[in-house]
Amino acid sequence: MRIWINGELREQDSASVSALDHGLTVGDGVFETVKAEDGRPFALTRHLHRLERSARGLGLPAPDLDRVREACAAVLEANPLPLGRLRITYTGGLSPLGSDRGDSAPTLVVALGEAAHRPDSTAVITVPWTRNEHSAIAGLKTTSYAENVVALARAHEQGASEALFANTAGRLCEGTGTNVFVVLGGRLLTPALASGCLAGITRGLVVEWLGAEEADLPFDVLGQAEEVFLTSSLRDVQPVHRLDERRLPGTAGAMAVKAVEVFAERSSADRDPV
């Protein structure tokens, strides 16, 4: 596997960054995960724009998006895979120990890992921890993912692939790496960005392509929803068949079936919807 680090491709065994990189020491970085099929990334332009927004929100210098795109193309060409997870990481670079940033240029890493096709449906759980919708990094895709690691481990312990969070106001927010949609009274709903959730790329496309509504939803809407499904770059649209101990229609849900079909058709027709 060959990895792009700060302007050059390196073999995996020699691909390294400084132990004093701010992304490692304090999580001062942003990232994107892009689905790539047969060397073709999906929705790369949208991902790069979000990378830029996240960097700006964190106070990092704006990334050179042409350079990032070049790095992505080089990594995809160097590592042919039928289905891959393209990971773009952009950090504060070499810095002093502590929260202060140094004067070094940011670090850019682009890597590709093999990905597996997701199951047709999945189980999810709810967790007692909350998202802080008032956080300075709410809505930014940062490398500070420790609380997601903890929640996802809890989900795996309970035979699920994802964990869902409320925010501090008790409203439905998001998963550790997904956005969530519910069907209520035949309406397709997803938490508004004011909940603190990430503006997911797949989420945005589902809102556009299926006319989903953004809404302020109580967390207990999950107990009333007729259907629930998740969206993310690697899951696309994935129906939920179990939420905690509650059984749901999964792939038999009419809205989920429609969402899966529409997303597959539209994403196949346009690999970089802008």
N, C-alpha and C positions, 0 to 999 in steps of 0.2 A: 504494500500500500504506500502510495506517495502522497505527501501532505504539503500544502503550501504554507510557508511561514515567512512573513515579511519580505515578499518579493521573489521567493524561489521555492521550487519543489524539492523536497527532501524525502529520503527513504524513511519509513516509519521508525526504524531503530535509532535514527539520528535526528528525528524531528522533535526538537525540544525548545522550550522558552526558559527564561531565567527563573530561578526560585524566588526572585524578588519582583516578579511581575505582579502588578496590582490586581490583576484578575485572579491570581492564585491567593495572594495574601489576604485580600479583603473583599473579593467578589466584585471588583470594580470593572465591570465589562457588560457588554450586550451580545446577543447572539440571535441567529436565525437557523431554523431547521427547514430544509427544502426537500420535497420529494423529487427524486430523479429516476426516470424510467428510460433504460437504454441510452443513458448519457444525456437525456433531455430534462432539464429542470422544469418544474411546474410553478407558474406564477412568480418567477424570479423577480420581475420588476416590482411587484407589490412587496415581496420580502425585503428587497433592498431599500425601498422607501421606508418600511417600518424600522429597519436597522438604523437608518439615518435619524428617524424620529426618536428612537430609544437612546441613541448616542447623544442627541441634543438634550433630551430630558435628563440624562445623567451628567451633562456638562462636559462630555468628551468632545474633542475636535471632530468636525464632520468627516466621516469616512469618504474616501475617493471612490465613488460607486463604480466608475469605469474600471478602476483597479480591482475592486472586489469582483466585478463581473468577469474580468480577465482571469482572476485566480480561480473562480468557479469553473470556467471553461477548461482551464489547464488541468485541474484536479479530475474533472469528469473524463477528459480524454486520457489521462494517465491511468485511470482505474476503471476500466469498463465493467459495469454491473447491470444486470437486468432490472433490479430495483434497489435503489440506494437512498441513504439518509445523508444529505449534503449539509454539513454543519459549518456555519460561518461564525467565527468568534472574534470580537473586536474589544480589546481591553485598554486600560489606562497605561499599560507598558511598565517599564522598569521604574520603580518608585521606592521611596523610603518605607521602612516598616511603619505601619500606622495608616491613618486615613488620608494624610496629605499625599497629593500626587507629586511626582517628580517632573523633570523637564524633558524626559525622553519621549520619543514619538510613540504613539499607540502601537500595540501589537495586533497583527491581523493573521489569523489562522483559518485555513479552509481545509476541511477533511471530509472524506467520504467513507461511510460504513455500509455494509450490506444490511438490507431491511427485508423483513418477511411480510407477506400479504396478511392483513389483519383478518381475524375471524368475522363472519357475517354479522354476529351480534356479540354482546359482552355483558358482564356483570359489573356493577359499580356499587360503591358504598358512600355513605356520608360520614364526615369526620367532625369532631367537636371543635377543632381549631378554626379560626376565622381569618379571612382576608381583611386587611386594613385598607378600606377604600380612600382613606385620607392620607395614606403614606406618600412620602416624597417620590417613591418609585412605582406607585400604583399605575397600572396600564403600560409599564415599560417591560420589555423582554430582557431582563438582566440575568447575569450569571449567578445571582444570589438565589440559589434554588434549594437551599437546605430544607426549608419547611415542606417543599414538594417531595423531597426524598423521604422524609419521615412519613408523610401522609400516604405516599404510594406504597411504601413498605407495609403500612397497615392494611391497605387494600389487598395486597398480595397475600398477606396472612389470612384474609377472609375469602380467598378464592375469587377476587375481583381484579380487574385490570385498571381501575381508575377510582379516585376519591374525589368527592365534590365538597366544595366549601360554601358556607354562607359568608357574608361580610359582617362587620361589627354591628350593623343595624338589623341583623337577622334576615337579610334578603339573599336570595339565590345569587351566586357569583359565577363560579367556574370550577373546573377540575385542575389537577396538578399540571396537566399539559393539554387540556382540551377546553373547548367551549361546550355549553349544554343548551339544548333546545327541548321544549316541552310542548305537547299538544293539549290544549284545554278548551273544551267546547268547540272543537274543530278548528281552533286558531293555532297557528304555529308561532310560538313565542320564544324569545331568548333574552337573557338579562341585558339591560342597557349598559353602556360603557361606564356610566356613573356608578354602577355597582362596584367598580374596581377591577372588573375582568379585563383580560387582554383583548385587544382588537384583533382576534384571530383572522388569518387570511382566509381560511375555509369558511369560518363564520361569516365574514363579510360577503363572500360569494353566495352562500346559501341565502342570506338576507336579500341579496339582489336578485338571484335567479328564481327563488321560490316565494318572494314576497313576504318573508317572515317579519314579524313585528318585534321591535325592541320594547321591553316593558320592565317596570319595577315589580319584581316578583318576590313574594314571601318564600322563605326557604321551605315551608311546608307545602308549597305547590307541588313538590315532588311526590307527595302522598296522594294528590288528587289528579295528577296528570294522566291522560289517557295513553300517551306514548311519551317516551324520552329517547333522545339520541344525542350522541357526541359528535363533535367535529374537530379535526386537527389536520395538519399537513400530511401525516402518514396514515391516519385512520380514514381520511375523507369524511364520509358520513357513516356512522356506525350505530345502528339501533341498540337499545338496552333491553335485555330480557330479564334482568334481575336488578333491583335497587334495594340494598340492604336485604330484607327478607321478603320484599314485595315482588311478585311476578308481574312482568309487563309483556306486551305483545311481541317485542323484539322485531324480527324480520316479517312478522305477520301484520304489523301496524301499517295501515293504509298510507299515512303521511310519511312514515319512514321509508316505505317502499318507493314512494314518489320522489322523495328527496335523494335517495341513493341513485335512482335512475336518471333524474335530471342532472345531478352533479356529474355522474359518469359521462353522460352524453355531452354536456357543455364543456367539461374539462378536456375531453378527448378532441373536441373541435377547435379549441383554442388553448394552446399550452402556456400562453403568457397573457391572460386576461388583465387588462389595465383599466 
